[in-house]
Amino acid sequence: MSRTGNIKRDRSHVSRRYLMPHQRRPSVHERNAVRVAHHNRRLIGVSALIAFLMSATFILWSSDTPVYGLYLDNIEQILSDPKATPAKASKTKANRATAKKKASSSQFNEYVTTKNETGREHWTHIAKEALAYYDVDQEWYPLILAMIKVESGGDVAIDVREDIMQAWEGDGKKIISQGVSQKGIRGGTPEASIYAGCYELSLCIADYKKYLGRDPRVGDLDDVGLLAQGYNYGHQGWFKWCGKNGITSWSLGDSQAYQNKIGGIGTASHGGKVQKAYGQFA
């Protein structure tokens, strides 16, 4: 008899396998199986959360309108008009963004930035800053502006990366995606594109000197055309070919000859277009 008066049943003679599940302690194998099941459920949950966050990040990153700006505009709209709704405020923001895109694509010199500068003033400031960062004479800034004009017209809506210098396919891809933290430049912005373009130009100037035997001259349209064409074709192959063939000035015929050599890649008239645009900014 137990102290409570209940009879203790001796189960020592009963095999564990004949007991009900609630009457016996789970085996090591069963406990491990439970742990694995719990672990797998956690992994599935974490994987689903990561996938959701990545999708949301991509959608926000590829959106032309920053979410924080949309929310701030909603608040501003609602405070100014008590009858306004978030939906109406969002529509107002979208209309404003569309108008801004149209303005930027048609009027390069009048594109208004967040710093209340015109596009030309803002891009000039960033170009000079980026050229100095990559140890290039700041007097080359008109070439950067001319290339922006030819590559995108200054339209930040040209792609999701706002790559106004179309430098993504060059050596500056990492700069466009990650920015330049030392200068406070965020990736995926037109400023990052200019930094990438200036870095590419620094490589063009280095290969110009390496294969043609001298530094390119600021303001010399022949050198402007050669540098711009190297930016388009790829600097090393282009300037090596120019040095081998004694090319010291840009011409459409020479550019087409090199384009045929590399299989039709690039735009043969790019150097001439930049030469023409260069005069607007020099």
C-alpha positions in Angstrom: 0.0 0.0 0.0 1.2 3.5 -0.8 0.9 6.4 1.7 -2.2 7.6 -0.1 -3.9 4.3 0.2 -3.6 3.4 -3.5 -2.2 0.1 -4.6 1.0 0.3 -6.5 0.9 -1.9 -9.5 4.2 -3.6 -10.4 4.6 -3.3 -14.1 8.2 -4.6 -14.2 7.0 -7.8 -15.8 5.2 -5.9 -18.6 7.2 -5.3 -21.8 7.6 -1.6 -22.9 6.2 -2.4 -26.3 2.8 -3.5 -24.8 2.3 -0.2 -23.0 0.2 2.7 -24.4 2.2 5.7 -25.7 1.2 7.8 -22.6 2.3 5.0 -20.3 6.0 4.9 -21.3 8.8 7.3 -21.9 9.6 7.9 -25.6 12.7 6.1 -26.9 15.8 8.0 -28.0 14.9 7.4 -31.6 11.4 8.9 -31.1 12.8 11.9 -29.3 15.3 12.6 -32.0 12.6 12.3 -34.6 10.6 15.0 -32.8 13.6 17.3 -32.6 14.3 16.9 -36.3 10.6 17.7 -37.1 10.7 20.8 -35.0 14.0 21.9 -36.6 12.6 21.4 -40.1 9.5 23.5 -39.3 11.8 26.3 -38.1 13.9 26.1 -41.2 10.8 26.3 -43.4 9.5 29.3 -41.5 12.9 31.1 -41.6 13.2 30.3 -45.4 9.8 31.7 -46.1 10.5 34.9 -44.1 13.8 35.4 -46.0 12.1 34.9 -49.3 9.4 37.4 -48.4 11.9 40.0 -47.2 14.0 39.6 -50.4 10.9 40.0 -52.6 9.8 43.1 -50.7 13.3 44.5 -50.9 13.5 44.0 -54.6 10.1 45.5 -55.2 11.0 48.6 -53.1 14.5 48.9 -54.7 13.1 48.7 -58.3 10.3 51.1 -57.5 10.7 54.7 -58.9 9.1 56.2 -55.8 10.7 55.7 -52.4 8.2 54.3 -49.9 9.3 56.7 -47.2 8.6 59.6 -49.6 5.2 58.2 -50.3 4.3 58.0 -46.6 5.6 61.4 -45.9 3.6 62.8 -48.8 0.5 61.0 -47.5 0.9 62.6 -44.1 1.5 66.0 -45.6 -1.5 65.7 -47.9 -3.8 64.5 -45.1 -2.7 67.3 -42.8 -3.3 69.9 -45.4 -6.6 68.4 -46.4 -8.6 66.5 -43.7 -10.8 65.0 -46.3 -7.9 63.4 -48.2 -7.3 59.7 -48.0 -4.0 57.8 -48.3 -5.2 56.5 -51.6 -5.7 60.0 -53.0 -2.4 61.1 -51.6 -0.6 58.1 -53.2 -2.2 59.0 -56.5 -1.1 62.6 -56.2 2.5 61.4 -55.5 2.4 59.0 -58.5 1.2 61.8 -60.8 3.9 64.1 -59.5 6.6 61.4 -60.1 5.3 60.9 -63.7 5.5 64.6 -64.4 9.0 64.6 -63.0 10.1 61.8 -65.3 8.8 63.6 -68.3 10.6 66.7 -67.4 13.9 64.9 -66.8 13.8 63.1 -70.1 13.0 66.2 -72.2 15.0 68.9 -70.4 18.5 67.7 -69.3 19.7 71.1 -68.2 16.5 71.8 -66.2 16.1 68.6 -64.3 15.5 69.7 -60.7 17.2 67.6 -58.0 16.6 67.3 -54.3 19.2 70.0 -53.7 17.2 72.5 -55.7 19.9 72.7 -58.3 19.3 72.3 -62.1 20.5 69.0 -63.5 23.6 70.7 -65.1 24.7 72.3 -61.9 24.1 69.2 -59.8 25.8 66.8 -62.3 28.7 69.2 -62.7 29.2 69.3 -58.9 29.1 65.5 -58.7 31.3 65.0 -61.8 34.1 67.2 -60.4 33.9 65.5 -57.0 34.1 62.1 -58.6 36.9 63.0 -61.0 39.0 64.3 -58.1 38.2 61.1 -56.1 39.7 59.0 -59.0 42.7 61.4 -59.4 41.5 62.8 -62.8 41.8 66.5 -63.7 38.5 68.1 -62.8 38.6 70.0 -66.1 37.4 66.9 -67.8 33.9 67.5 -66.3 32.4 68.7 -69.6 33.2 65.3 -71.1 31.3 63.6 -68.3 28.3 65.9 -68.9 28.5 65.3 -72.6 28.5 61.5 -72.1 25.5 61.8 -69.7 23.7 63.8 -72.5 24.5 61.1 -75.1 24.0 58.0 -72.9 20.7 59.0 -71.2 19.8 62.7 -71.7 20.0 62.9 -67.9 16.9 60.8 -67.5 17.1 59.1 -64.1 14.2 56.8 -65.1 16.3 55.2 -67.9 16.5 52.0 -65.8 15.9 50.7 -62.2 19.5 51.6 -61.3 19.2 55.2 -62.5 22.4 54.6 -64.5 22.5 57.8 -66.4 26.0 57.1 -67.7 25.1 53.5 -68.7 28.3 52.3 -66.9 26.8 49.1 -65.7 28.5 47.0 -68.4 31.9 48.5 -67.7 34.4 48.3 -64.8 32.2 50.4 -62.5 29.4 47.9 -62.0 30.3 47.4 -58.4 30.2 51.2 -57.8 26.7 51.4 -59.3 25.4 48.5 -57.1 27.2 49.4 -53.8 27.9 53.2 -54.1 30.9 54.9 -52.6 30.5 54.9 -48.8 33.5 57.2 -48.3 31.7 59.9 -50.1 28.2 59.2 -48.9 27.1 57.9 -52.4 24.4 55.2 -52.3 24.2 52.5 -54.8 21.4 52.5 -57.4 21.5 56.3 -57.8 22.5 58.7 -60.6 25.3 59.9 -58.4 26.7 56.4 -58.2 26.4 56.1 -62.0 28.5 59.3 -62.4 31.1 57.9 -60.0 31.2 54.7 -62.0 31.5 56.7 -65.3 34.4 58.8 -63.9 36.1 55.6 -62.7 35.7 54.2 -66.3 37.1 57.5 -67.7 40.1 57.3 -65.4 40.9 53.8 -66.9 40.4 55.2 -70.5 42.9 58.0 -69.8 45.4 55.6 -68.3 45.2 53.3 -71.4 45.3 56.3 -73.7 48.6 57.3 -72.2 49.9 53.6 -72.1 49.2 52.9 -75.8 49.4 56.3 -77.5 52.4 57.5 -75.5 51.0 60.8 -74.1 48.2 62.2 -71.9 45.0 63.2 -73.6 44.5 67.0 -73.8 41.5 68.6 -72.1 39.3 70.3 -74.6 40.9 68.6 -77.7 38.0 67.2 -79.7 40.1 64.5 -81.2 41.1 63.2 -77.8 37.5 63.7 -76.6 36.3 61.4 -79.4 38.9 58.7 -78.7 38.1 58.7 -75.0 34.4 58.5 -75.5 34.8 55.7 -78.0 37.0 53.8 -75.6 34.3 54.3 -73.0 31.8 52.7 -75.4 33.9 49.8 -76.8 36.1 49.0 -73.8 39.2 51.0 -73.1 42.0 48.4 -73.2 41.2 46.8 -76.6 40.3 50.1 -78.3 43.4 52.1 -77.3 45.7 49.1 -77.9 44.3 48.9 -81.4 44.6 52.7 -81.9 48.3 52.6 -80.8 49.1 49.7 -83.1 47.5 51.4 -86.1 48.7 55.0 -85.3 45.2 56.4 -84.6 45.5 59.7 -82.9 42.2 61.3 -83.7 38.6 60.0 -83.9 36.9 59.3 -87.2 33.8 57.3 -88.0 35.8 55.1 -90.5 38.4 54.1 -87.9 35.6 53.4 -85.4 33.7 51.2 -87.8 36.9 49.3 -88.7 37.4 48.5 -85.0 33.8 47.6 -84.6 34.0 45.1 -87.4 37.1 43.6 -85.8 35.3 42.9 -82.5 32.1 41.5 -84.1 29.9 44.6 -84.4 29.7 45.3 -80.6 29.2 48.9 -79.5 28.1 52.1 -81.3 30.6 53.2 -83.9 29.3 56.8 -84.0 29.5 57.2 -80.2 32.7 59.3 -80.2 31.2 61.7 -82.8 28.0 62.2 -80.8 30.0 63.0 -77.6 32.2 65.4 -79.6 29.1 67.2 -80.7 27.6 67.4 -77.2 30.9 68.4 -75.7 30.6 71.9 -77.1 27.5 72.5 -75.1 29.3 72.1 -71.8 32.9 73.2 -72.4 
